[in-house]
Amino acid sequence: MPTSTLTSKGQITIPKQVRDRLGVHQGDRIEFVLEPSGPVSLRPLKRSARDLAGFLHRPGAGTVSQPEMDAGVLELIAEDDERIREGG
C-alpha cells in the first residue's frame, strides 16, 4: 500500500502509483472528499468541456440553441432583478 509523509507545512507527495491510478499530472487539481463515515477520498478535478457532453441530458428533452439559452438566462436575470428590487 502506498504511503506518504506529512511535512511541517501540511504538504504530502502523492505516490506515483496513486497519481497514475487517478490519472493526475503536475498542475492538476484534486478534491478531497470527506465521507460522512470518516474516510477521505481523492478525486481529480480535471475535466474538459468534452467530458461534460450529455451531463445535463434528460431523456425526451430536445436540444436548445445558443439564442434560446441566452434568452433563458436573460429572463432569469430579469426575474431575479425584479425580486431584488421588491426586497425579496
N, CA, C and O atoms as a DFTB+ gen file, in Angstrom:
352 C
 N C O
     1  1       0.854      -1.173       0.000
     2  2       0.000       0.000       0.000
     3  2       0.898       1.235       0.000
     4  3       1.801       1.334       0.831
     5  1       0.667       2.190      -0.927
     6  2       1.498       3.392      -0.988
     7  2       1.318       4.257       0.262
     8  3       0.224       4.352       0.818
     9  1       2.415       4.883       0.688
    10  2       2.364       5.774       1.846
    11  2       3.071       7.075       1.513
    12  3       3.800       7.162       0.524
    13  1       2.851       8.090       2.345
    14  2       3.490       9.380       2.187
    15  2       3.660       9.994       3.562
    16  3       3.006       9.573       4.516
    17  1       4.542      10.995       3.676
    18  2       4.804      11.654       4.950
    19  2       4.327      13.101       4.893
    20  3       4.600      13.807       3.922
    21  1       3.624      13.540       5.915
    22  2       3.133      14.906       6.013
    23  2       4.279      15.812       6.461
    24  3       4.952      15.519       7.450
    25  1       4.507      16.925       5.728
    26  2       5.568      17.856       6.104
    27  2       5.059      18.826       7.163
    28  3       3.868      18.851       7.474
    29  1       5.973      19.624       7.715
    30  2       5.593      20.610       8.729
    31  2       4.661      21.679       8.148
    32  3       3.973      22.373       8.897
    33  1       4.638      21.813       6.825
    34  2       3.758      22.785       6.170
    35  2       2.422      22.153       5.765
    36  3       1.618      22.792       5.087
    37  1       2.183      20.920       6.171
    38  2       0.928      20.247       5.862
    39  2       0.862      19.712       4.441
    40  3      -0.229      19.490       3.917
    41  1       2.009      19.503       3.809
    42  2       2.044      19.027       2.434
    43  2       2.445      17.552       2.391
    44  3       3.160      17.051       3.259
    45  1       1.955      16.876       1.342
    46  2       2.361      15.498       1.101
    47  2       2.703      15.350      -0.375
    48  3       2.250      16.132      -1.212
    49  1       3.493      14.354      -0.678
    50  2       3.732      13.970      -2.063
    51  2       2.850      12.765      -2.325
    52  3       2.911      11.769      -1.604
    53  1       2.035      12.862      -3.354
    54  2       1.162      11.733      -3.690
    55  2       2.014      10.696      -4.414
    56  3       2.624      11.008      -5.436
    57  1       2.064       9.483      -3.906
    58  2       2.888       8.447      -4.535
    59  2       2.516       8.223      -6.001
    60  3       1.354       8.357      -6.386
    61  1       3.519       7.881      -6.810
    62  2       3.327       7.702      -8.247
    63  2       2.213       6.712      -8.549
    64  3       1.412       6.937      -9.456
    65  1       2.155       5.631      -7.807
    66  2       1.121       4.617      -8.027
    67  2      -0.279       5.237      -7.895
    68  3      -1.180       4.903      -8.664
    69  1      -0.458       6.133      -6.926
    70  2      -1.751       6.786      -6.710
    71  2      -2.005       7.811      -7.813
    72  3      -3.117       7.894      -8.334
    73  1      -0.980       8.594      -8.175
    74  2      -1.116       9.575      -9.271
    75  2      -1.511       8.881     -10.558
    76  3      -2.380       9.356     -11.289
    77  1      -0.869       7.753     -10.833
    78  2      -1.195       7.000     -12.047
    79  2      -2.640       6.502     -12.007
    80  3      -3.354       6.575     -13.008
    81  1      -3.062       6.001     -10.863
    82  2      -4.431       5.484     -10.728
    83  2      -5.450       6.601     -10.938
    84  3      -6.489       6.389     -11.563
    85  1      -5.146       7.805     -10.406
    86  2      -6.055       8.943     -10.553
    87  2      -5.938       9.605     -11.922
    88  3      -6.826      10.348     -12.340
    89  1      -4.828       9.326     -12.618
    90  2      -4.606       9.956     -13.919
    91  2      -4.295      11.432     -13.797
    92  3      -4.652      12.218     -14.674
    93  1      -3.626      11.822     -12.709
    94  2      -3.310      13.236     -12.498
    95  2      -1.845      13.518     -12.807
    96  3      -0.978      12.648     -12.723
    97  1      -1.616      14.773     -13.167
    98  2      -0.279      15.229     -13.520
    99  2      -0.024      16.579     -12.865
   100  3      -0.927      17.169     -12.272
   101  1       1.200      17.060     -12.974
   102  2       1.577      18.342     -12.394
   103  2       0.586      19.422     -12.825
   104  3       0.269      19.541     -14.009
   105  1       0.103      20.201     -11.872
   106  2      -0.825      21.283     -12.155
   107  2      -2.290      20.912     -12.060
   108  3      -3.147      21.794     -12.014
   109  1      -2.600      19.607     -12.028
   110  2      -3.994      19.178     -11.906
   111  2      -4.506      19.481     -10.504
   112  3      -3.744      19.471      -9.538
   113  1      -5.794      19.747     -10.404
   114  2      -6.416      19.989      -9.107
   115  2      -7.027      18.687      -8.598
   116  3      -7.524      17.872      -9.375
   117  1      -6.980      18.509      -7.286
   118  2      -7.511      17.302      -6.657
   119  2      -8.456      17.730      -5.545
   120  3      -8.131      18.598      -4.734
   121  1      -9.624      17.111      -5.520
   122  2     -10.610      17.388      -4.487
   123  2     -10.486      16.324      -3.398
   124  3     -10.330      15.140      -3.695
   125  1     -10.555      16.749      -2.147
   126  2     -10.564      15.837      -1.013
   127  2     -12.026      15.692      -0.575
   128  3     -12.647      16.662      -0.140
   129  1     -12.563      14.493      -0.690
   130  2     -13.962      14.237      -0.358
   131  2     -14.026      13.647       1.047
   132  3     -13.519      12.553       1.297
   133  1     -14.653      14.381       1.954
   134  2     -14.787      13.924       3.340
   135  2     -16.053      13.088       3.442
   136  3     -17.161      13.623       3.421
   137  1     -15.890      11.790       3.551
   138  2     -17.027      10.874       3.627
   139  2     -17.672      10.981       5.006
   140  3     -16.965      11.119       6.004
   141  1     -19.000      10.919       5.079
   142  2     -19.690      11.043       6.370
   143  2     -19.245      10.000       7.395
   144  3     -19.247      10.269       8.596
   145  1     -18.866       8.818       6.926
   146  2     -18.480       7.756       7.856
   147  2     -17.036       7.869       8.330
   148  3     -16.599       7.069       9.158
   149  1     -16.276       8.856       7.817
   150  2     -14.920       9.066       8.300
   151  2     -13.813       9.091       7.264
   152  3     -12.956       9.973       7.325
   153  1     -13.788       8.147       6.297
   154  2     -12.691       8.133       5.329
   155  2     -12.675       9.375       4.437
   156  3     -13.685      10.062       4.279
   157  1     -11.504       9.644       3.859
   158  2     -11.328      10.752       2.922
   159  2     -10.906      10.161       1.577
   160  3     -10.006       9.323       1.515
   161  1     -11.556      10.598       0.515
   162  2     -11.226      10.140      -0.836
   163  2     -10.611      11.276      -1.628
   164  3     -10.870      12.447      -1.351
   165  1      -9.795      10.931      -2.616
   166  2      -9.219      11.918      -3.532
   167  2      -9.933      11.774      -4.861
   168  3     -10.205      10.665      -5.322
   169  1     -10.237      12.925      -5.477
   170  2     -10.900      12.905      -6.774
   171  2     -10.266      13.978      -7.661
   172  3     -10.207      15.143      -7.266
   173  1      -9.790      13.603      -8.856
   174  2      -9.217      14.610      -9.746
   175  2     -10.306      15.563     -10.226
   176  3     -11.433      15.143     -10.489
   177  1      -9.965      16.864     -10.341
   178  2     -10.923      17.862     -10.786
   179  2     -10.657      18.316     -12.209
   180  3     -11.171      19.349     -12.637
   181  1      -9.869      17.566     -12.936
   182  2      -9.582      17.975     -14.307
   183  2     -10.651      17.425     -15.232
   184  3     -10.869      16.216     -15.309
   185  1     -11.299      18.317     -15.919
   186  2     -12.319      17.920     -16.882
   187  2     -12.276      18.887     -18.046
   188  3     -12.081      20.090     -17.872
   189  1     -12.456      18.356     -19.203
   190  2     -12.575      19.208     -20.374
   191  2     -14.058      19.373     -20.672
   192  3     -14.890      18.655     -20.118
   193  1     -14.381      20.298     -21.528
   194  2     -15.772      20.510     -21.914
   195  2     -16.350      19.229     -22.529
   196  3     -17.539      18.946     -22.386
   197  1     -15.515      18.478     -23.199
   198  2     -15.995      17.231     -23.816
   199  2     -16.421      16.212     -22.768
   200  3     -17.313      15.401     -23.021
   201  1     -15.795      16.243     -21.596
   202  2     -16.185      15.333     -20.530
   203  2     -17.604      15.621     -20.044
   204  3     -18.270      14.743     -19.496
   205  1     -18.060      16.857     -20.249
   206  2     -19.370      17.262     -19.761
   207  2     -20.483      17.028     -20.773
   208  3     -21.653      17.262     -20.471
   209  1     -20.132      16.572     -21.965
   210  2     -21.143      16.343     -23.000
   211  2     -22.203      15.370     -22.487
   212  3     -21.886      14.275     -22.024
   213  1     -23.443      15.782     -22.575
   214  2     -24.551      14.946     -22.134
   215  2     -24.789      14.952     -20.641
   216  3     -25.676      14.245     -20.164
   217  1     -24.026      15.725     -19.889
   218  2     -24.110      15.738     -18.429
   219  2     -25.514      16.113     -17.948
   220  3     -26.010      15.542     -16.977
   221  1     -26.146      17.059     -18.615
   222  2     -27.468      17.515     -18.203
   223  2     -28.590      16.929     -19.054
   224  3     -29.732      17.386     -18.987
   225  1     -28.267      15.932     -19.840
   226  2     -29.257      15.355     -20.740
   227  2     -30.396      14.710     -19.959
   228  3     -30.189      13.983     -18.986
   229  1     -31.602      15.006     -20.424
   230  2     -32.787      14.366     -19.870
   231  2     -33.480      13.639     -21.010
   232  3     -33.758      14.250     -22.042
   233  1     -33.764      12.363     -20.856
   234  2     -34.445      11.621     -21.922
   235  2     -35.732      12.331     -22.334
   236  3     -36.531      12.735     -21.489
   237  1     -35.921      12.475     -23.647
   238  2     -37.120      13.120     -24.168
   239  2     -37.005      14.620     -24.308
   240  3     -37.835      15.241     -24.972
   241  1     -35.994      15.220     -23.699
   242  2     -35.818      16.673     -23.811
   243  2     -35.113      16.990     -25.122
   244  3     -34.163      16.308     -25.508
   245  1     -35.583      18.024     -25.800
   246  2     -34.972      18.429     -27.059
   247  2     -33.721      19.260     -26.827
   248  3     -33.365      19.580     -25.693
   249  1     -33.067      19.598     -27.922
   250  2     -31.885      20.445     -27.824
   251  2     -32.315      21.900     -27.767
   252  3     -33.421      22.251     -28.178
   253  1     -31.431      22.737     -27.256
   254  2     -31.689      24.166     -27.129
   255  2     -30.580      24.905     -27.864
   256  3     -29.400      24.594     -27.704
   257  1     -30.970      25.884     -28.667
   258  2     -29.976      26.656     -29.419
   259  2     -29.321      27.692     -28.514
   260  3     -29.833      28.001     -27.439
   261  1     -28.195      28.222     -28.953
   262  2     -27.499      29.253     -28.183
   263  2     -28.393      30.480     -27.964
   264  3     -28.447      30.982     -26.841
   265  1     -29.104      30.990     -28.996
   266  2     -30.006      32.130     -28.747
   267  2     -31.101      31.810     -27.726
   268  3     -31.483      32.674     -26.937
   269  1     -31.606      30.570     -27.739
   270  2     -32.614      30.185     -26.754
   271  2     -32.021      30.158     -25.347
   272  3     -32.673      30.569     -24.387
   273  1     -30.777      29.671     -25.224
   274  2     -30.113      29.675     -23.919
   275  2     -29.891      31.098     -23.438
   276  3     -30.128      31.408     -22.271
   277  1     -29.435      31.965     -24.337
   278  2     -29.206      33.368     -23.971
   279  2     -30.496      34.021     -23.491
   280  3     -30.499      34.748     -22.497
   281  1     -31.595      33.759     -24.204
   282  2     -32.886      34.341     -23.831
   283  2     -33.322      33.821     -22.458
   284  3     -33.846      34.585     -21.647
   285  1     -33.114      32.549     -22.198
   286  2     -33.473      31.974     -20.907
   287  2     -32.674      32.584     -19.769
   288  3     -33.221      32.865     -18.702
   289  1     -31.389      32.788     -19.991
   290  2     -30.541      33.400     -18.965
   291  2     -30.991      34.828     -18.705
   292  3     -31.103      35.239     -17.550
   293  1     -31.253      35.597     -19.771
   294  2     -31.713      36.981     -19.607
   295  2     -33.043      37.039     -18.855
   296  3     -33.264      37.936     -18.042
   297  1     -33.918      36.085     -19.131
   298  2     -35.199      36.040     -18.428
   299  2     -34.997      35.791     -16.936
   300  3     -35.628      36.442     -16.104
   301  1     -34.126      34.857     -16.602
   302  2     -33.853      34.571     -15.182
   303  2     -33.215      35.759     -14.484
   304  3     -33.524      36.044     -13.327
   305  1     -32.328      36.452     -15.183
   306  2     -31.683      37.639     -14.600
   307  2     -32.730      38.716     -14.350
   308  3     -32.717      39.360     -13.301
   309  1     -33.640      38.917     -15.309
   310  2     -34.697      39.925     -15.149
   311  2     -35.596      39.571     -13.970
   312  3     -35.977      40.451     -13.197
   313  1     -35.940      38.291     -13.826
   314  2     -36.774      37.863     -12.703
   315  2     -36.061      38.082     -11.376
   316  3     -36.667      38.535     -10.404
   317  1     -34.785      37.762     -11.342
   318  2     -34.002      37.951     -10.124
   319  2     -33.880      39.433      -9.795
   320  3     -33.997      39.825      -8.634
   321  1     -33.646      40.255     -10.807
   322  2     -33.536      41.699     -10.616
   323  2     -34.838      42.253     -10.037
   324  3     -34.818      43.073      -9.118
   325  1     -35.977      41.796     -10.587
   326  2     -37.283      42.258     -10.096
   327  2     -37.491      41.840      -8.646
   328  3     -37.985      42.619      -7.831
   329  1     -37.111      40.602      -8.330
   330  2     -37.268      40.125      -6.950
   331  2     -36.429      40.957      -5.996
   332  3     -36.879      41.286      -4.898
   333  1     -35.210      41.299      -6.404
   334  2     -34.317      42.087      -5.546
   335  2     -34.886      43.493      -5.347
   336  3     -34.848      44.025      -4.237
   337  1     -35.408      44.091      -6.408
   338  2     -35.962      45.438      -6.315
   339  2     -37.182      45.479      -5.403
   340  3     -37.447      46.494      -4.758
   341  1     -37.919      44.380      -5.350
   342  2     -39.101      44.312      -4.490
   343  2     -38.734      43.983      -3.053
   344  3     -39.600      43.927      -2.181
   345  1     -37.452      43.766      -2.810
   346  2     -36.994      43.483      -1.457
   347  2     -37.112      42.051      -1.030
   348  3     -37.076      41.746       0.162
   349  1     -37.253      41.156      -2.002
   350  2     -37.441      39.750      -1.667
   351  2     -36.262      38.970      -1.838
   352  3     -36.279      37.764      -1.591
